[in-house]
Amino acid sequence: MPPSTSPGARRLFLQQLAALAPLGAGAPLALNLAAASSAAAQTASDYKALVCIFLQGGNDAFNTVLATDAGSWTRYAATRTQQPDTIALLKDAAPDLSAAAGTPRRLGGVLPLTPAMNLQGRTLALHPLLPYLQNLFNQQRKLAIVANVGPLLEPLTREQYKAGSKAIPSKLYSHNDQQSTWQALRPEGATVGWGGRMADMMAAADNSMFTAVSAWGNAVWLSGQKVRQYQVSLEGPVRMGTTVDTSGRDRLFNVPELADALSRVVRGGRSSHVMEQDLAAVAGRSIDAERVLSAALPGAGARPFGPADLLNYRDIRGMVSQNVLAKQLQIVARCIAAQKALGIKRQVFFVNLWGFDTHNGQNQSHAGLMAQLNHAMAYFDGVITAMGMSDQVTTFTASDFGRSFTSNGDGTDHGWGGHHFVMGGAVRGGMVGGDIPVYGTRSARGNDFDNSPDQIQNGILLPSLAIEQYGAMLGRWFGLGPQDLLEVFPRLPNFAADKIPNMLKA
């Protein structure tokens, strides 16, 4: 049964949005659709940035955000305590420093959360190596959790899934396809992402070069229909084979004239062929963009971006090394600091932490990744706060998919729904959006988990929130109106408007 995207459904959704209660600070979501048009959005006078931290490989949400109420914990421990290597984290346990690195005994107990809302008898905790995120949630109130998000075409219950009575997204459990689905709402082959589409809506027509910036190569999430993503290295913009002397002049083999000649060659084609001219135009834009951004970027070693040891973290074996995710976030922060010089009011950024495909050796690999994530988000929050821009920058996580509740012996297999973090000064900290899933137990037939409405085979989470709802929450904070949201997320009318999480202040 295909989901409805009819004009009537779209009209109803817009009516539902307009009828919602105020979302914070006395500001309604939107009442005047004309005032929320793309043209109006492009005249925004304030600055805002969205930063996507992609957890590549499929993060194990069950060991990142854990339900710890008595019934949930009993079922969690029973399912994840498997031989030969239990992956069940511990509760109310001190770290045992004699145990092997990364093991639950060495890590100690999970970190309890104190939500700023009534969870109706449910309690939550974080992985033991996420102490800064615990502090952001419990004390600073700058972190929220959005529970059980994943790709959906329309709301889907376990019974409907089992009966096959409603459509499900294609190519579930495939890394490439689900990375694309999370970033572009379509399997591999999509060319336009929802981050890029939001940038299309907000970017000034004459200044979109640095609106969408990746610190991790090509990311379809950043690709718009008019906005081109700009890729930077960990040190900054990439130069085309030249160096710069103290006077600011380009040199090639220490000869300025050679650098000038190279620029002329790559900017101009030898013929009028359309592909050759297009390549020359791309090269010219790259050279010009590098010069503009290099002139505007603050130095990496200057406070609050440096010194360099701020980028170092201690891994699960006690070794100190540079955190590549923190390094990516450093160049993002430097680009944000350059926004005034560049005249940009809206930006979207993409960074990536890889290694989450934890089929084997999950205890060590996942713990190591949690340590990196905790340090990198702590670094970025500290830098953005020191810049006085905490309210203007919202950081969120995404991933291919969650993972199975069951263990395969020393790891987990591909899943569907998962939990995510939203961080920043505009976040309603201490809040939990979406529905905390009910943990089940194996059925008599094996791994069916029939006694949970939220789990399917292998205890995989059936999402209760769609990517569209998660993205709409971020988009409306970014400045998109209801009609803009429908342009970015065409399937949004399939989901109730009042179910969009309310995790961000106006």
C-alpha angles and dihedrals in degrees: 000000000000119000118253119255096158123146088250091056090049092050091049091050092052090050090051091050093050091049096053120117118254112291100214143313087036092290120133119219091246135314101171108059094185091058089053095056122129092255091056091045090057090061094061111147097200130067126243134168133192117205119195117203105196116203098207119210101032118293119235098240092183090067095038101054112017132193105227105178110125099262094043093048093049092053092043093053093044092052100041099041096091135144142288093017120012114217094189110120119222132249126218093359130135117229113268104216091192091065124092119277114274097012118129090247092054093046096050126208128344117263114256120229127216106206123206089228140055110268093190097245096322120122129196140200139181133233110281092248095058100080096137091053089049089054092047090052100039105033113012093037093215098121131072132182124224109200130217103354123169146134115302134162093204136342109303131192126201090249092053091047092051092046093046089229095136133045120260128200116275125251098016116183093026112122099213094041096046093045086055092044092053092048102035106014090242135080124263113315096050113134104190123060130200092243089056091047090053088050089051089057095048107032119104108243094237099044114043101119094105099028095102114037130177124196089185111057122262115357119179089207089073098047115107133177092254104007114082117208114241116215122211131186122234088267098045139270116002117246123217102241098301139102131216124236126214091271091056096251121137118246134189115198083351091298117117093199091058090052090051091049092050090052092052092049097051094041095052130052126218091230141023093252108140095230093049092048091048091051090050090051092051091050091049093050090050093052093046094045092051091053094048096046095042090055092050101043119099116227119276092230096052121099130295092020094050177032097125095243089070085075093057122099136181114245127214091273092053095254118140118223141145115285106227091200090055088049090054090049090050092062089045090055091048090052090050089051088054095053095099093052089047094047095233124151101180130035138171122201135192129205129168138213111191133195103070097125090105103175089136135028092011097162094064100032097046093044090051091051092049089054090052093047093048093050095044094049090046090051093048094046090050094050096045091046091050088051089056091239103108093118091050100051123065120187123195138175130234134173142182091261141307121271138245121286089222123074124232091212102284104010146015137262133232118297141175121229124042144170125258141194129231116194135186147082092280092055121107090236121213092027128125118210125200126014123313103231124242112239116226136190133240114283124231088261093059128260101002099112092208093171094066123075089202103050136070131181115345088011091284112167117251101215118248093188125049125226085243091061092047091048093046090056089055094041097054090051087050089058106265118143125217095271091048090051090055090052091052096039109030092177093054093103088064088071129062111263093220090059093067103113116254098214100130132067119231 
